[in-house]
Amino acid sequence: MARKTKKKKRWLIYSLFALAGIIALLFYIKMNSEPKGIEITLEKAQIRTIHETVSASGRIFPEKEVKISSDVSGEIVELYVSEGDSVVAGQILVKIDPDAYLSAVERGKATVNSAKAQSSISKSQIESSIAQKEQILAQLSNAKRIHERNIALHKDGVISDVEKEQSLSNLESLEANLRASEASIRSSKQSAEGADYNVQSAEATLKELKTSLNRTTIKAPVSGIVSSLSVEQGERVVGTMQMSGTEIMRISNLNAMEVQVDVSENDIVKVNMGDTVSIEVDAYLDKRFKGRITEIANSASNLSSALGTSINTDQVTNFPVKIRILSDSYKDLVSASRPYPFRPGMSASVDIYTDIAKDIIAVPIQAVTTRINEEKELETSIEEFDEVIFLFESDTVRSIKVISGIQDDEYIQIKDGIEVDQEIVSGPYSAVSKKLNNGTEARIKEEDNSKGSKGE
């Protein structure tokens, strides 16, 4: 019985050893049968033309849009246009109740007439003072002759001292009256001058009142389309001469439209006046329009708000850019039923062509990556990076330092480092950007035909 038990245990141990050997053998066979290295894809460097672009998004606006506001307050009694109507310069758009302004003009006219009447009275006083002076002068001349005669008679003893003194007193009294008359003339002239100023002031006030009355009739300053109407007949509007009053409507020239976008500070340095632009409007899918840059802001769109508070460098800085939509690119959309294909406020995205490189060597963007330059790091103790591309040689990859140029969404220019038709590692992105280094084992990824076979 004991022998049988020992044999059974020995057989079990041998079986376990044999199973472990089989497992080890299978693992060895599997390890040697699996391909080694990181899977990669290859692509040839080719001659291409690259358009460098800056992308942005924004909205469509008319190039010329005039906001119509009221300079006077009151009730809208007549509204002659509707939204979408065409108007010409000088056409009457709105009338505001003029009654209060008519009364004010009448009061102004009465004030002018009163001021003119006062001016006439002041001028009459001048004439009266002059006549009084002439009368005093005549009396004074007569008094001088009488006094001179009385002096001679006094010497001869014909008249008494009292009579002589009386004639002298009369002479001096007339001279004082003359001086008073001259002062009265000067005062009358100053009063007349003040009255003239009052007339001018009253006339200026009347002119302002007439201007306010005229402004109760609002006319179109330019020709265009009523793109926005904010009021209804019967509403009251507020108007001031110093600032814009209630906005009544907007008149736009829908024949000339533009896209207004914000471009980041990193890209604005690449953008120039006159650059061509490809425009995609959300309302027209699968259609692109042509444009041209007409205006680039010198200041950031959020600069004023930043200066009003603390300046935060983490804040995104954008610069407004205006792009004219070229009419030739959308003339096929214009028809009698739809003369204006674009409406203010439509969303749009743009690609601004900032540079172009023709007949240059280009590779996929994901094929170019960066690696630390170990030699310079040892010399300076500072990490410096080189742009590199990987070449596949047998079962490993070799890194080559390159100099890149402009790029588009898919390809990047290689100025130096490789030649045309040279095969380079193009993917996958995770391998090129992180895993591959000089001498890393790699293998070409096999194409998966399983999907095709299933489809067949």
Secondary structure as a PSIPRED ss2 file (coil, helix, strand):
# PSIPRED VFORMAT (PSIPRED V4.0)

   1 M C   1.000  0.000  0.000
   2 A H   0.000  1.000  0.000
   3 R H   0.000  1.000  0.000
   4 K H   0.000  1.000  0.000
   5 T H   0.000  1.000  0.000
   6 K H   0.000  1.000  0.000
   7 K H   0.000  1.000  0.000
   8 K H   0.000  1.000  0.000
   9 K H   0.000  1.000  0.000
  10 R H   0.000  1.000  0.000
  11 W H   0.000  1.000  0.000
  12 L H   0.000  1.000  0.000
  13 I H   0.000  1.000  0.000
  14 Y H   0.000  1.000  0.000
  15 S H   0.000  1.000  0.000
  16 L H   0.000  1.000  0.000
  17 F H   0.000  1.000  0.000
  18 A H   0.000  1.000  0.000
  19 L H   0.000  1.000  0.000
  20 A H   0.000  1.000  0.000
  21 G H   0.000  1.000  0.000
  22 I H   0.000  1.000  0.000
  23 I H   0.000  1.000  0.000
  24 A H   0.000  1.000  0.000
  25 L H   0.000  1.000  0.000
  26 L H   0.000  1.000  0.000
  27 F H   0.000  1.000  0.000
  28 Y H   0.000  1.000  0.000
  29 I H   0.000  1.000  0.000
  30 K H   0.000  1.000  0.000
  31 M H   0.000  1.000  0.000
  32 N H   0.000  1.000  0.000
  33 S H   0.000  1.000  0.000
  34 E C   1.000  0.000  0.000
  35 P C   1.000  0.000  0.000
  36 K C   1.000  0.000  0.000
  37 G C   1.000  0.000  0.000
  38 I E   0.000  0.000  1.000
  39 E E   0.000  0.000  1.000
  40 I E   0.000  0.000  1.000
  41 T E   0.000  0.000  1.000
  42 L E   0.000  0.000  1.000
  43 E E   0.000  0.000  1.000
  44 K E   0.000  0.000  1.000
  45 A C   1.000  0.000  0.000
  46 Q E   0.000  0.000  1.000
  47 I E   0.000  0.000  1.000
  48 R E   0.000  0.000  1.000
  49 T E   0.000  0.000  1.000
  50 I E   0.000  0.000  1.000
  51 H E   0.000  0.000  1.000
  52 E E   0.000  0.000  1.000
  53 T E   0.000  0.000  1.000
  54 V E   0.000  0.000  1.000
  55 S E   0.000  0.000  1.000
  56 A E   0.000  0.000  1.000
  57 S E   0.000  0.000  1.000
  58 G E   0.000  0.000  1.000
  59 R E   0.000  0.000  1.000
  60 I E   0.000  0.000  1.000
  61 F E   0.000  0.000  1.000
  62 P E   0.000  0.000  1.000
  63 E C   1.000  0.000  0.000
  64 K C   1.000  0.000  0.000
  65 E E   0.000  0.000  1.000
  66 V E   0.000  0.000  1.000
  67 K E   0.000  0.000  1.000
  68 I E   0.000  0.000  1.000
  69 S E   0.000  0.000  1.000
  70 S C   1.000  0.000  0.000
  71 D C   1.000  0.000  0.000
  72 V C   1.000  0.000  0.000
  73 S C   1.000  0.000  0.000
  74 G E   0.000  0.000  1.000
  75 E E   0.000  0.000  1.000
  76 I E   0.000  0.000  1.000
  77 V E   0.000  0.000  1.000
  78 E E   0.000  0.000  1.000
  79 L E   0.000  0.000  1.000
  80 Y C   1.000  0.000  0.000
  81 V C   1.000  0.000  0.000
  82 S C   1.000  0.000  0.000
  83 E C   1.000  0.000  0.000
  84 G C   1.000  0.000  0.000
  85 D C   1.000  0.000  0.000
  86 S E   0.000  0.000  1.000
  87 V E   0.000  0.000  1.000
  88 V C   1.000  0.000  0.000
  89 A C   1.000  0.000  0.000
  90 G C   1.000  0.000  0.000
  91 Q C   1.000  0.000  0.000
  92 I E   0.000  0.000  1.000
  93 L E   0.000  0.000  1.000
  94 V E   0.000  0.000  1.000
  95 K E   0.000  0.000  1.000
  96 I E   0.000  0.000  1.000
  97 D C   1.000  0.000  0.000
  98 P C   1.000  0.000  0.000
  99 D H   0.000  1.000  0.000
 100 A H   0.000  1.000  0.000
 101 Y H   0.000  1.000  0.000
 102 L H   0.000  1.000  0.000
 103 S H   0.000  1.000  0.000
 104 A H   0.000  1.000  0.000
 105 V H   0.000  1.000  0.000
 106 E H   0.000  1.000  0.000
 107 R H   0.000  1.000  0.000
 108 G H   0.000  1.000  0.000
 109 K H   0.000  1.000  0.000
 110 A H   0.000  1.000  0.000
 111 T H   0.000  1.000  0.000
 112 V H   0.000  1.000  0.000
 113 N H   0.000  1.000  0.000
 114 S H   0.000  1.000  0.000
 115 A H   0.000  1.000  0.000
 116 K H   0.000  1.000  0.000
 117 A H   0.000  1.000  0.000
 118 Q H   0.000  1.000  0.000
 119 S H   0.000  1.000  0.000
 120 S H   0.000  1.000  0.000
 121 I H   0.000  1.000  0.000
 122 S H   0.000  1.000  0.000
 123 K H   0.000  1.000  0.000
 124 S H   0.000  1.000  0.000
 125 Q H   0.000  1.000  0.000
 126 I H   0.000  1.000  0.000
 127 E H   0.000  1.000  0.000
 128 S H   0.000  1.000  0.000
 129 S H   0.000  1.000  0.000
 130 I H   0.000  1.000  0.000
 131 A H   0.000  1.000  0.000
 132 Q H   0.000  1.000  0.000
 133 K H   0.000  1.000  0.000
 134 E H   0.000  1.000  0.000
 135 Q H   0.000  1.000  0.000
 136 I H   0.000  1.000  0.000
 137 L H   0.000  1.000  0.000
 138 A H   0.000  1.000  0.000
 139 Q H   0.000  1.000  0.000
 140 L H   0.000  1.000  0.000
 141 S H   0.000  1.000  0.000
 142 N H   0.000  1.000  0.000
 143 A H   0.000  1.000  0.000
 144 K H   0.000  1.000  0.000
 145 R H   0.000  1.000  0.000
 146 I H   0.000  1.000  0.000
 147 H H   0.000  1.000  0.000
 148 E H   0.000  1.000  0.000
 149 R H   0.000  1.000  0.000
 150 N H   0.000  1.000  0.000
 151 I H   0.000  1.000  0.000
 152 A H   0.000  1.000  0.000
 153 L H   0.000  1.000  0.000
 154 H H   0.000  1.000  0.000
 155 K H   0.000  1.000  0.000
 156 D C   1.000  0.000  0.000
 157 G C   1.000  0.000  0.000
 158 V C   1.000  0.000  0.000
 159 I C   1.000  0.000  0.000
 160 S C   1.000  0.000  0.000
 161 D H   0.000  1.000  0.000
 162 V H   0.000  1.000  0.000
 163 E H   0.000  1.000  0.000
 164 K H   0.000  1.000  0.000
 165 E H   0.000  1.000  0.000
 166 Q H   0.000  1.000  0.000
 167 S H   0.000  1.000  0.000
 168 L H   0.000  1.000  0.000
 169 S H   0.000  1.000  0.000
 170 N H   0.000  1.000  0.000
 171 L H   0.000  1.000  0.000
 172 E H   0.000  1.000  0.000
 173 S H   0.000  1.000  0.000
 174 L H   0.000  1.000  0.000
 175 E H   0.000  1.000  0.000
 176 A H   0.000  1.000  0.000
 177 N H   0.000  1.000  0.000
 178 L H   0.000  1.000  0.000
 179 R H   0.000  1.000  0.000
 180 A H   0.000  1.000  0.000
 181 S H   0.000  1.000  0.000
 182 E H   0.000  1.000  0.000
 183 A H   0.000  1.000  0.000
 184 S H   0.000  1.000  0.000
 185 I H   0.000  1.000  0.000
 186 R H   0.000  1.000  0.000
 187 S H   0.000  1.000  0.000
 188 S H   0.000  1.000  0.000
 189 K H   0.000  1.000  0.000
 190 Q H   0.000  1.000  0.000
 191 S H   0.000  1.000  0.000
 192 A H   0.000  1.000  0.000
 193 E H   0.000  1.000  0.000
 194 G H   0.000  1.000  0.000
 195 A H   0.000  1.000  0.000
 196 D H   0.000  1.000  0.000
 197 Y H   0.000  1.000  0.000
 198 N H   0.000  1.000  0.000
 199 V H   0.000  1.000  0.000
 200 Q H   0.000  1.000  0.000
 201 S H   0.000  1.000  0.000
 202 A H   0.000  1.000  0.000
 203 E H   0.000  1.000  0.000
 204 A H   0.000  1.000  0.000
 205 T H   0.000  1.000  0.000
 206 L H   0.000  1.000  0.000
 207 K H   0.000  1.000  0.000
 208 E H   0.000  1.000  0.000
 209 L H   0.000  1.000  0.000
 210 K H   0.000  1.000  0.000
 211 T H   0.000  1.000  0.000
 212 S H   0.000  1.000  0.000
 213 L H   0.000  1.000  0.000
 214 N H   0.000  1.000  0.000
 215 R C   1.000  0.000  0.000
 216 T C   1.000  0.000  0.000
 217 T E   0.000  0.000  1.000
 218 I E   0.000  0.000  1.000
 219 K E   0.000  0.000  1.000
 220 A C   1.000  0.000  0.000
 221 P C   1.000  0.000  0.000
 222 V C   1.000  0.000  0.000
 223 S C   1.000  0.000  0.000
 224 G E   0.000  0.000  1.000
 225 I E   0.000  0.000  1.000
 226 V E   0.000  0.000  1.000
 227 S E   0.000  0.000  1.000
 228 S E   0.000  0.000  1.000
 229 L E   0.000  0.000  1.000
 230 S C   1.000  0.000  0.000
 231 V C   1.000  0.000  0.000
 232 E C   1.000  0.000  0.000
 233 Q C   1.000  0.000  0.000
 234 G C   1.000  0.000  0.000
 235 E C   1.000  0.000  0.000
 236 R E   0.000  0.000  1.000
 237 V E   0.000  0.000  1.000
 238 V C   1.000  0.000  0.000
 239 G C   1.000  0.000  0.000
 240 T C   1.000  0.000  0.000
 241 M C   1.000  0.000  0.000
 242 Q C   1.000  0.000  0.000
 243 M C   1.000  0.000  0.000
 244 S C   1.000  0.000  0.000
 245 G C   1.000  0.000  0.000
 246 T C   1.000  0.000  0.000
 247 E E   0.000  0.000  1.000
 248 I E   0.000  0.000  1.000
 249 M E   0.000  0.000  1.000
 250 R E   0.000  0.000  1.000
 251 I E   0.000  0.000  1.000
 252 S E   0.000  0.000  1.000
 253 N C   1.000  0.000  0.000
 254 L C   1.000  0.000  0.000
 255 N C   1.000  0.000  0.000
 256 A C   1.000  0.000  0.000
 257 M E   0.000  0.000  1.000
 258 E E   0.000  0.000  1.000
 259 V E   0.000  0.000  1.000
 260 Q E   0.000  0.000  1.000
 261 V E   0.000  0.000  1.000
 262 D E   0.000  0.000  1.000
 263 V E   0.000  0.000  1.000
 264 S E   0.000  0.000  1.000
 265 E H   0.000  1.000  0.000
 266 N H   0.000  1.000  0.000
 267 D H   0.000  1.000  0.000
 268 I H   0.000  1.000  0.000
 269 V C   1.000  0.000  0.000
 270 K C   1.000  0.000  0.000
 271 V C   1.000  0.000  0.000
 272 N C   1.000  0.000  0.000
 273 M C   1.000  0.000  0.000
 274 G C   1.000  0.000  0.000
 275 D C   1.000  0.000  0.000
 276 T E   0.000  0.000  1.000
 277 V E   0.000  0.000  1.000
 278 S E   0.000  0.000  1.000
 279 I E   0.000  0.000  1.000
 280 E E   0.000  0.000  1.000
 281 V E   0.000  0.000  1.000
 282 D C   1.000  0.000  0.000
 283 A C   1.000  0.000  0.000
 284 Y C   1.000  0.000  0.000
 285 L C   1.000  0.000  0.000
 286 D C   1.000  0.000  0.000
 287 K C   1.000  0.000  0.000
 288 R E   0.000  0.000  1.000
 289 F E   0.000  0.000  1.000
 290 K E   0.000  0.000  1.000
 291 G E   0.000  0.000  1.000
 292 R E   0.000  0.000  1.000
 293 I E   0.000  0.000  1.000
 294 T E   0.000  0.000  1.000
 295 E E   0.000  0.000  1.000
 296 I E   0.000  0.000  1.000
 297 A C   1.000  0.000  0.000
 298 N C   1.000  0.000  0.000
 299 S C   1.000  0.000  0.000
 300 A C   1.000  0.000  0.000
 301 S C   1.000  0.000  0.000
 302 N C   1.000  0.000  0.000
 303 L H   0.000  1.000  0.000
 304 S H   0.000  1.000  0.000
 305 S H   0.000  1.000  0.000
 306 A H   0.000  1.000  0.000
 307 L H   0.000  1.000  0.000
 308 G H   0.000  1.000  0.000
 309 T C   1.000  0.000  0.000
 310 S C   1.000  0.000  0.000
 311 I C   1.000  0.000  0.000
 312 N C   1.000  0.000  0.000
 313 T C   1.000  0.000  0.000
 314 D C   1.000  0.000  0.000
 315 Q C   1.000  0.000  0.000
 316 V C   1.000  0.000  0.000
 317 T C   1.000  0.000  0.000
 318 N E   0.000  0.000  1.000
 319 F E   0.000  0.000  1.000
 320 P E   0.000  0.000  1.000
 321 V E   0.000  0.000  1.000
 322 K E   0.000  0.000  1.000
 323 I E   0.000  0.000  1.000
 324 R E   0.000  0.000  1.000
 325 I E   0.000  0.000  1.000
 326 L C   1.000  0.000  0.000
 327 S H   0.000  1.000  0.000
 328 D H   0.000  1.000  0.000
 329 S H   0.000  1.000  0.000
 330 Y C   1.000  0.000  0.000
 331 K H   0.000  1.000  0.000
 332 D H   0.000  1.000  0.000
 333 L H   0.000  1.000  0.000
 334 V C   1.000  0.000  0.000
 335 S C   1.000  0.000  0.000
 336 A C   1.000  0.000  0.000
 337 S C   1.000  0.000  0.000
 338 R C   1.000  0.000  0.000
 339 P C   1.000  0.000  0.000
 340 Y C   1.000  0.000  0.000
 341 P C   1.000  0.000  0.000
 342 F C   1.000  0.000  0.000
 343 R C   1.000  0.000  0.000
 344 P C   1.000  0.000  0.000
 345 G C   1.000  0.000  0.000
 346 M C   1.000  0.000  0.000
 347 S E   0.000  0.000  1.000
 348 A E   0.000  0.000  1.000
 349 S E   0.000  0.000  1.000
 350 V E   0.000  0.000  1.000
 351 D E   0.000  0.000  1.000
 352 I E   0.000  0.000  1.000
 353 Y E   0.000  0.000  1.000
 354 T E   0.000  0.000  1.000
 355 D E   0.000  0.000  1.000
 356 I E   0.000  0.000  1.000
 357 A E   0.000  0.000  1.000
 358 K E   0.000  0.000  1.000
 359 D E   0.000  0.000  1.000
 360 I E   0.000  0.000  1.000
 361 I E   0.000  0.000  1.000
 362 A E   0.000  0.000  1.000
 363 V E   0.000  0.000  1.000
 364 P E   0.000  0.000  1.000
 365 I H   0.000  1.000  0.000
 366 Q H   0.000  1.000  0.000
 367 A H   0.000  1.000  0.000
 368 V C   1.000  0.000  0.000
 369 T E   0.000  0.000  1.000
 370 T E   0.000  0.000  1.000
 371 R E   0.000  0.000  1.000
 372 I E   0.000  0.000  1.000
 373 N C   1.000  0.000  0.000
 374 E H   0.000  1.000  0.000
 375 E H   0.000  1.000  0.000
 376 K H   0.000  1.000  0.000
 377 E H   0.000  1.000  0.000
 378 L H   0.000  1.000  0.000
 379 E H   0.000  1.000  0.000
 380 T H   0.000  1.000  0.000
 381 S C   1.000  0.000  0.000
 382 I C   1.000  0.000  0.000
 383 E C   1.000  0.000  0.000
 384 E C   1.000  0.000  0.000
 385 F E   0.000  0.000  1.000
 386 D E   0.000  0.000  1.000
 387 E E   0.000  0.000  1.000
 388 V E   0.000  0.000  1.000
 389 I E   0.000  0.000  1.000
 390 F E   0.000  0.000  1.000
 391 L E   0.000  0.000  1.000
 392 F E   0.000  0.000  1.000
 393 E E   0.000  0.000  1.000
 394 S C   1.000  0.000  0.000
 395 D C   1.000  0.000  0.000
 396 T E   0.000  0.000  1.000
 397 V E   0.000  0.000  1.000
 398 R E   0.000  0.000  1.000
 399 S E   0.000  0.000  1.000
 400 I E   0.000  0.000  1.000
 401 K E   0.000  0.000  1.000
 402 V C   1.000  0.000  0.000
 403 I E   0.000  0.000  1.000
 404 S E   0.000  0.000  1.000
 405 G E   0.000  0.000  1.000
 406 I E   0.000  0.000  1.000
 407 Q E   0.000  0.000  1.000
 408 D C   1.000  0.000  0.000
 409 D C   1.000  0.000  0.000
 410 E C   1.000  0.000  0.000
 411 Y E   0.000  0.000  1.000
 412 I E   0.000  0.000  1.000
 413 Q E   0.000  0.000  1.000
 414 I E   0.000  0.000  1.000
 415 K E   0.000  0.000  1.000
 416 D E   0.000  0.000  1.000
 417 G C   1.000  0.000  0.000
 418 I C   1.000  0.000  0.000
 419 E C   1.000  0.000  0.000
 420 V C   1.000  0.000  0.000
 421 D C   1.000  0.000  0.000
 422 Q C   1.000  0.000  0.000
 423 E E   0.000  0.000  1.000
 424 I E   0.000  0.000  1.000
 425 V E   0.000  0.000  1.000
 426 S E   0.000  0.000  1.000
 427 G E   0.000  0.000  1.000
 428 P C   1.000  0.000  0.000
 429 Y H   0.000  1.000  0.000
 430 S H   0.000  1.000  0.000
 431 A H   0.000  1.000  0.000
 432 V H   0.000  1.000  0.000
 433 S H   0.000  1.000  0.000
 434 K H   0.000  1.000  0.000
 435 K H   0.000  1.000  0.000
 436 L C   1.000  0.000  0.000
 437 N C   1.000  0.000  0.000
 438 N C   1.000  0.000  0.000
 439 G C   1.000  0.000  0.000
 440 T C   1.000  0.000  0.000
 441 E E   0.000  0.000  1.000
 442 A E   0.000  0.000  1.000
 443 R E   0.000  0.000  1.000
 444 I E   0.000  0.000  1.000
 445 K C   1.000  0.000  0.000
 446 E C   1.000  0.000  0.000
 447 E C   1.000  0.000  0.000
 448 D C   1.000  0.000  0.000
 449 N C   1.000  0.000  0.000
 450 S H   0.000  1.000  0.000
 451 K H   0.000  1.000  0.000
 452 G H   0.000  1.000  0.000
 453 S H   0.000  1.000  0.000
 454 K H   0.000  1.000  0.000
 455 G H   0.000  1.000  0.000
 456 E C   1.000  0.000  0.000
